[in-house]
Amino acid sequence: QVQLVESGGGSVQSGESLRLSCAASGFTASLYCMGWFRQAPGKEREAVAGINSRGSTSFADSVQGRFTISRDNAKNTLYLQMNSLKPEDTAMYYCAAAPRFYSDGLCLDFTYERRLTDFSKSGYWGQGTQVTVSS
């Protein structure tokens, strides 16, 4: 049974850091394009970071330079290190896997309009972890 379980969310002050974890089971996450998404109240879900099967990474402009995505293949776990957090980073954060054999290039392309649609096709999504940043 495929499962993605996020953890590590919480409430922090502006400028502080958090590390989110996403434990995968039922599939080998390192073989997939994996991504972090977030959704704030009243807003659409947006892509935040991606890592392809080769380990290359990419980020949304809004978090570039502040967030890092990584994975521990031995633990089958994905991470999102978030530094210099801002109130506008407040959202529910989700990890997800793209469908198997997803393009490594598309995995890193944050200009691709169908990114969320494509990730939704896999059905591999976590339940989310809340991040709240206060000023």
VOKEPA-787758 format. One line per 2 residues: their letters; for each residue x, y, z of N, C-alpha, C. Coordinates in nm, 2 decimals. Example, Ala and Ser with C-alpha at 12.3 -4.5 7.8 and 13.67 -1.06 7.14 Angstrom:
AS = 1.32,-0.57,0.78,1.23,-0.45,0.78,1.32,-0.33,0.78 | 1.28,-0.22,0.71,1.37,-0.11,0.71,1.29,0.00,0.79 $
This chain:
QV = 0.08,-0.12,0.00,0.00,0.00,0.00,0.09,0.12,0.00 | 0.06,0.21,-0.09,0.14,0.33,-0.11,0.09,0.44,0.00 $
QL = 0.19,0.49,0.07,0.16,0.59,0.17,0.27,0.70,0.17 | 0.23,0.83,0.19,0.32,0.94,0.21,0.27,1.00,0.34 $
VE = 0.36,1.02,0.43,0.32,1.07,0.56,0.42,1.19,0.60 | 0.36,1.31,0.60,0.44,1.43,0.63,0.44,1.45,0.78 $
SG = 0.55,1.52,0.82,0.56,1.56,0.96,0.66,1.68,0.97 | 0.66,1.74,1.09,0.76,1.85,1.11,0.70,1.99,1.10 $
GG = 0.57,2.00,1.07,0.51,2.13,1.07,0.50,2.19,1.21 | 0.46,2.31,1.21,0.45,2.38,1.34,0.43,2.53,1.33 $
SV = 0.43,2.60,1.44,0.42,2.74,1.45,0.55,2.80,1.48 | 0.60,2.90,1.40,0.73,2.96,1.43,0.71,3.11,1.40 $
QS = 0.82,3.18,1.44,0.82,3.33,1.42,0.89,3.35,1.29 | 0.86,3.47,1.23,0.93,3.51,1.11,1.08,3.50,1.12 $
GE = 1.15,3.45,1.02,1.29,3.43,1.02,1.34,3.30,1.08 | 1.26,3.22,1.14,1.30,3.09,1.19,1.29,2.99,1.08 $
SL = 1.33,2.87,1.12,1.34,2.75,1.03,1.25,2.64,1.07 | 1.22,2.55,0.98,1.15,2.43,1.00,1.20,2.33,0.90 $
RL = 1.20,2.20,0.94,1.23,2.09,0.84,1.11,2.00,0.84 | 1.06,1.99,0.72,0.95,1.89,0.70,1.00,1.76,0.65 $
SC = 0.94,1.65,0.69,0.98,1.52,0.64,0.85,1.45,0.58 | 0.88,1.37,0.48,0.78,1.29,0.41,0.82,1.15,0.40 $
AA = 0.77,1.06,0.48,0.81,0.92,0.48,0.72,0.85,0.38 | 0.79,0.79,0.28,0.72,0.71,0.18,0.73,0.56,0.21 $
SG = 0.62,0.49,0.17,0.61,0.35,0.19,0.53,0.29,0.07 | 0.56,0.17,0.03,0.49,0.11,-0.08,0.55,0.13,-0.21 $
FT = 0.65,0.22,-0.22,0.71,0.25,-0.35,0.85,0.31,-0.32 | 0.94,0.31,-0.41,1.07,0.36,-0.40,1.07,0.51,-0.44 $
AS = 1.07,0.60,-0.35,1.06,0.74,-0.38,1.17,0.79,-0.47 | 1.29,0.73,-0.46,1.41,0.78,-0.53,1.39,0.76,-0.68 $
LY = 1.30,0.67,-0.72,1.28,0.64,-0.86,1.18,0.74,-0.93 | 1.12,0.82,-0.84,1.01,0.91,-0.89,1.05,1.06,-0.88 $
CM = 0.99,1.14,-0.96,0.99,1.28,-0.94,0.90,1.31,-0.82 | 0.96,1.37,-0.72,0.89,1.40,-0.59,0.88,1.56,-0.58 $
GW = 0.77,1.60,-0.52,0.76,1.74,-0.50,0.69,1.78,-0.37 | 0.71,1.90,-0.33,0.64,1.96,-0.22,0.55,2.07,-0.27 $
FR = 0.43,2.07,-0.22,0.33,2.17,-0.26,0.28,2.23,-0.13 | 0.21,2.35,-0.15,0.15,2.41,-0.03,0.02,2.47,-0.07 $
QA = -0.07,2.49,0.03,-0.20,2.55,0.00,-0.24,2.63,0.12 | -0.25,2.76,0.10,-0.30,2.86,0.20,-0.45,2.87,0.19 $
PG = -0.51,2.91,0.30,-0.66,2.92,0.30,-0.70,3.02,0.19 | -0.80,2.97,0.11,-0.86,3.06,0.01,-0.77,3.07,-0.11 $
KE = -0.66,3.00,-0.12,-0.57,3.00,-0.23,-0.56,2.87,-0.30 | -0.51,2.87,-0.42,-0.49,2.74,-0.49,-0.36,2.68,-0.44 $
RE = -0.36,2.54,-0.46,-0.24,2.47,-0.42,-0.13,2.51,-0.52 | -0.01,2.53,-0.47,0.10,2.57,-0.56,0.22,2.48,-0.53 $
AV = 0.30,2.46,-0.63,0.42,2.39,-0.62,0.53,2.47,-0.55 | 0.61,2.41,-0.47,0.71,2.47,-0.39,0.85,2.43,-0.43 $
AG = 0.87,2.29,-0.44,1.00,2.24,-0.47,0.99,2.10,-0.54 | 1.09,2.07,-0.61,1.08,1.94,-0.68,1.22,1.88,-0.68 $
IN = 1.23,1.74,-0.68,1.35,1.67,-0.70,1.33,1.55,-0.79 | 1.41,1.54,-0.89,1.38,1.44,-0.99,1.46,1.31,-0.95 $
SR = 1.45,1.21,-1.04,1.51,1.08,-1.01,1.66,1.08,-1.01 | 1.71,1.19,-1.07,1.86,1.20,-1.07,1.91,1.28,-0.95 $
GS = 1.82,1.34,-0.87,1.86,1.41,-0.76,1.87,1.56,-0.78 | 1.84,1.61,-0.90,1.84,1.75,-0.93,1.72,1.81,-0.87 $
TS = 1.73,1.94,-0.83,1.63,2.01,-0.76,1.59,2.14,-0.83 | 1.47,2.18,-0.80,1.42,2.31,-0.85,1.32,2.37,-0.75 $
FA = 1.30,2.50,-0.75,1.22,2.57,-0.66,1.13,2.67,-0.72 | 1.02,2.70,-0.66,0.94,2.82,-0.70,1.02,2.94,-0.67 $
DS = 1.00,3.05,-0.74,1.07,3.17,-0.72,1.05,3.23,-0.58 | 0.93,3.20,-0.52,0.90,3.26,-0.39,0.98,3.20,-0.28 $
VQ = 1.04,3.08,-0.30,1.11,3.02,-0.20,1.26,2.99,-0.23 | 1.30,3.03,-0.36,1.43,3.01,-0.40,1.53,3.08,-0.31 $
GR = 1.63,3.00,-0.27,1.73,3.06,-0.18,1.70,3.04,-0.03 | 1.58,3.01,0.00,1.54,2.99,0.14,1.51,2.84,0.17 $
FT = 1.45,2.77,0.07,1.41,2.63,0.09,1.51,2.54,0.02 | 1.52,2.42,0.08,1.60,2.31,0.02,1.53,2.18,0.02 $
IS = 1.52,2.11,-0.09,1.46,1.98,-0.09,1.57,1.87,-0.10 | 1.55,1.77,-0.03,1.65,1.66,-0.03,1.58,1.53,0.00 $
RD = 1.65,1.42,-0.01,1.59,1.29,0.02,1.70,1.20,0.08 | 1.65,1.11,0.16,1.74,1.00,0.21,1.69,0.87,0.16 $
NA = 1.76,0.82,0.06,1.71,0.70,-0.01,1.71,0.58,0.08 | 1.80,0.57,0.18,1.80,0.46,0.27,1.67,0.46,0.35 $
KN = 1.62,0.58,0.39,1.50,0.59,0.47,1.38,0.61,0.39 | 1.40,0.62,0.25,1.28,0.64,0.16,1.20,0.76,0.21 $
TL = 1.27,0.87,0.24,1.21,0.99,0.30,1.26,1.11,0.23 | 1.16,1.20,0.21,1.18,1.33,0.14,1.18,1.44,0.25 $
YL = 1.26,1.54,0.23,1.27,1.65,0.33,1.25,1.79,0.26 | 1.20,1.88,0.33,1.20,2.02,0.29,1.25,2.11,0.40 $
QM = 1.37,2.16,0.38,1.43,2.25,0.48,1.39,2.39,0.45 | 1.32,2.46,0.54,1.27,2.59,0.52,1.34,2.69,0.61 $
NS = 1.41,2.78,0.56,1.48,2.88,0.64,1.43,3.02,0.61 | 1.46,3.11,0.70,1.41,3.25,0.68,1.26,3.25,0.65 $
LK = 1.18,3.18,0.73,1.04,3.17,0.70,0.97,3.31,0.71 | 0.87,3.33,0.63,0.79,3.45,0.63,0.65,3.42,0.65 $
PE = 0.57,3.52,0.70,0.43,3.49,0.72,0.36,3.44,0.60 | 0.40,3.48,0.48,0.34,3.44,0.36,0.37,3.29,0.32 $
DT = 0.46,3.23,0.40,0.48,3.08,0.39,0.38,3.00,0.46 | 0.29,3.07,0.54,0.19,2.99,0.61,0.10,2.92,0.52 $
AM = 0.09,2.79,0.54,0.01,2.70,0.45,0.01,2.56,0.50 | -0.08,2.48,0.44,-0.06,2.33,0.46,0.03,2.28,0.35 $
YY = 0.13,2.21,0.40,0.23,2.16,0.31,0.21,2.01,0.28 | 0.22,1.97,0.15,0.20,1.84,0.11,0.32,1.79,0.03 $
CA = 0.35,1.66,0.05,0.45,1.60,-0.05,0.37,1.51,-0.14 | 0.42,1.49,-0.26,0.35,1.41,-0.36,0.46,1.35,-0.46 $
AA = 0.41,1.25,-0.53,0.49,1.19,-0.63,0.43,1.20,-0.76 | 0.50,1.23,-0.87,0.45,1.24,-1.00,0.44,1.09,-1.05 $
PR = 0.36,1.07,-1.16,0.35,0.94,-1.21,0.49,0.88,-1.24 | 0.50,0.75,-1.24,0.62,0.68,-1.27,0.67,0.71,-1.41 $
FY = 0.80,0.73,-1.42,0.87,0.76,-1.55,0.83,0.91,-1.60 | 0.80,0.99,-1.50,0.77,1.13,-1.54,0.91,1.19,-1.58 $
SD = 0.90,1.28,-1.67,1.01,1.35,-1.73,1.10,1.42,-1.62 | 1.23,1.39,-1.62,1.32,1.46,-1.53,1.32,1.61,-1.55 $
GL = 1.31,1.64,-1.68,1.30,1.79,-1.71,1.18,1.86,-1.66 | 1.06,1.79,-1.69,0.94,1.85,-1.64,0.93,1.86,-1.49 $
CL = 1.00,1.76,-1.43,1.00,1.76,-1.28,1.05,1.89,-1.22 | 1.15,1.95,-1.30,1.21,2.07,-1.25,1.16,2.20,-1.31 $
DF = 1.06,2.19,-1.39,1.01,2.30,-1.47,0.89,2.36,-1.39 | 0.91,2.47,-1.32,0.81,2.54,-1.24,0.73,2.63,-1.33 $
TY = 0.76,2.64,-1.46,0.68,2.72,-1.55,0.57,2.64,-1.62 | 0.58,2.51,-1.60,0.49,2.41,-1.66,0.35,2.42,-1.60 $
ER = 0.25,2.46,-1.67,0.12,2.50,-1.61,0.05,2.37,-1.56 | 0.08,2.26,-1.62,0.00,2.14,-1.58,0.07,2.06,-1.47 $
RL = 0.16,2.12,-1.40,0.24,2.04,-1.30,0.15,1.98,-1.19 | 0.06,2.06,-1.14,-0.03,2.01,-1.04,-0.12,1.90,-1.09 $
TD = -0.17,1.92,-1.21,-0.26,1.82,-1.27,-0.18,1.69,-1.29 | -0.06,1.70,-1.34,0.02,1.57,-1.36,0.05,1.50,-1.23 $
FS = 0.08,1.57,-1.12,0.11,1.51,-1.00,-0.02,1.44,-0.94 | -0.13,1.50,-0.97,-0.26,1.45,-0.92,-0.29,1.31,-0.98 $
KS = -0.23,1.29,-1.10,-0.26,1.16,-1.17,-0.20,1.04,-1.10 | -0.10,1.06,-1.02,-0.03,0.95,-0.95,-0.12,0.90,-0.84 $
GY = -0.19,0.99,-0.78,-0.26,0.96,-0.66,-0.18,0.95,-0.53 | -0.05,0.97,-0.54,0.04,0.96,-0.43,0.06,1.10,-0.36 $
WG = -0.02,1.12,-0.27,-0.02,1.25,-0.19,-0.02,1.22,-0.04 | 0.04,1.30,0.04,0.03,1.29,0.18,-0.09,1.36,0.23 $
QG = -0.11,1.36,0.36,-0.22,1.42,0.42,-0.20,1.57,0.46 | -0.07,1.61,0.45,-0.04,1.75,0.48,0.01,1.77,0.62 $
TQ = 0.09,1.87,0.63,0.14,1.92,0.77,0.13,2.07,0.77 | 0.08,2.13,0.87,0.05,2.27,0.88,0.18,2.35,0.92 $
VT = 0.21,2.46,0.85,0.31,2.55,0.88,0.25,2.68,0.90 | 0.28,2.74,1.02,0.22,2.88,1.05,0.34,2.97,1.09 $
VS = 0.35,3.08,1.02,0.46,3.17,1.05,0.40,3.30,1.09 | 0.44,3.35,1.21,0.38,3.47,1.26,0.49,3.58,1.26 $
S = 0.45,3.70,1.24,0.54,3.81,1.23,0.58,3.87,1.36 $
